[in-house]
Amino acid sequence: MFDFKLDSSTLILALIVIFAVYIILELRSFSKLTNKEKKERVIEWLIYACTVAEQTYGSKTGKIKLRYVYDAFIQAFPVISKLISYEKFRALVDEALIEVNKLIETNKDIYNIVHNIVVED
């Protein structure tokens, strides 16, 4: 009846179209948020990224951790990363770090994760 074959170029094109549609839908939903909501989402993500950086690189490695978080930020928020300055990004990271430090101080599980402490029950 139908002789439908997918070659690799058709498959690649289909994947690109699907990815583009996904990005457009994500950008549309993000653009509907208020500036405060956008900032809150970015800060939430930065809290996560800073925690991972702290766990990965440990203390006394601030510049390396900042670079790690910045590179990850560019990948996670490509549009926003082009709209804000590096100084503004650093200010957002400083804001997130206040929360990270509170979490580490008040949550034993997060403290253990960040410091790679394995606790067996």
Buried (B, 14 or more C-beta within 10 A) or exposed (E): EEEEEEEEEEEEEEEEEEEEEEEEEEEEEBEEEEEEEBBEBBBEBBBBBBBBBBBEBEEEBEEEBBEBBBEBBEEBBEEBBEEBEEEEBEEBBEBBBEBBEEBBEEEEEBEEBBEEEEEEE
